[in-house]
Amino acid sequence: MGDDSNPLMMIVWILPIILFVFYGQQIQLFVTSREIKKGLKKLESFRVESRTELINYVKNNLKVKNDPVKKIDKFLDYFTIMPVDMDPNGIVEKVHHTVRSREDYTRAHVKLLSPEINDIELSKIQTLLEIASSLQMIYKIVNHMFLTAKKQNNYPLILPLQMLLPFIMEQAEAMREAIPAFKSDQPVGDGIGPMVVGKMMLEHEKETVAFQTSLSKIDIEDRKLFLLKAEGPGSTVGRPADGLEKIMSVNKIDAIIMIDAALKMEGEDSASIAHGFGAAIGGIGTERFQIEAVATTNNIPLFSIVVKQPVKEAITLMTKDIADTAEIVRLQVNEMIIENTKPGQSFVSIGVCNTSGVPQ
């Protein structure tokens, strides 16, 4: 009798098939659960580490009267409910109001921790608070999805989480590694826009044109250039849309150029520079809407220059390659101004995003 008819060999071949037919989903769930548990363990450590860093920074650098732990934990669990969008009319103004109200509330209550806190320390703690809060929310959502799938013993429910987990971990690791840079007031990759405009502001008079937003006026070959950026070196993005509206209320502007960081695609080089059209600004969208509305109402072209970078480099300490593009972009801005305006016309250049470690 040949080996192919051996009953023992038949059982060896048939038994795994039977197991996978009846228990395949449970086996897949078990294997996938082990991978997700490893990710959850990392997310839990990131959450705890960011909270500890924030508490220690507040205790060691601020003159706090009471133990800040309870108040910080209360902040970490704060949430924002976006306005109803069943009727889209006026939704942007509602979102704008909700986001600004949260920012103002957070700023006021951080001040209560230490009434003597200065603006730079205040913006730094706000940023650390946002990082810790985001990491806590990421952990809670992933943990909820994982436990729900396990509770229902449902492999299809856990499959999307397995596919998304690498992207989630990339974002979470970037946020965790951003903490030292923001604690030390060092520039991050996202600050390349303010860095370019800050270089152009050097040795020129500055004024505050909107909340945490600076303005300088310079001349380039008989053209007037308005330079706009968030006030550094604190960790803030300012309110460039409000600043632009104020400039437009008293000046005739012929073109706007926005300089920002942008996430690169896989295969693209970090620190590569690209030109385009439209409002280059991230966030929830209210600032971009405001800028686009101003440009449309006044029939002003919107140009943009972006420096591409991966998400990790965008929110961690600025790399040398990205920093080296600042001078290149500055020269390109000058070229763009001369090519797209005539002598006697005016141009607004906006350095967008976080200005941590970048003075003007």
Order of alpha helices (4+ residues) and beta strands (2+ residues): alpha-alpha-alpha-alpha-alpha-alpha-beta-beta-beta-alpha-beta-beta-alpha-beta-alpha-alpha-beta
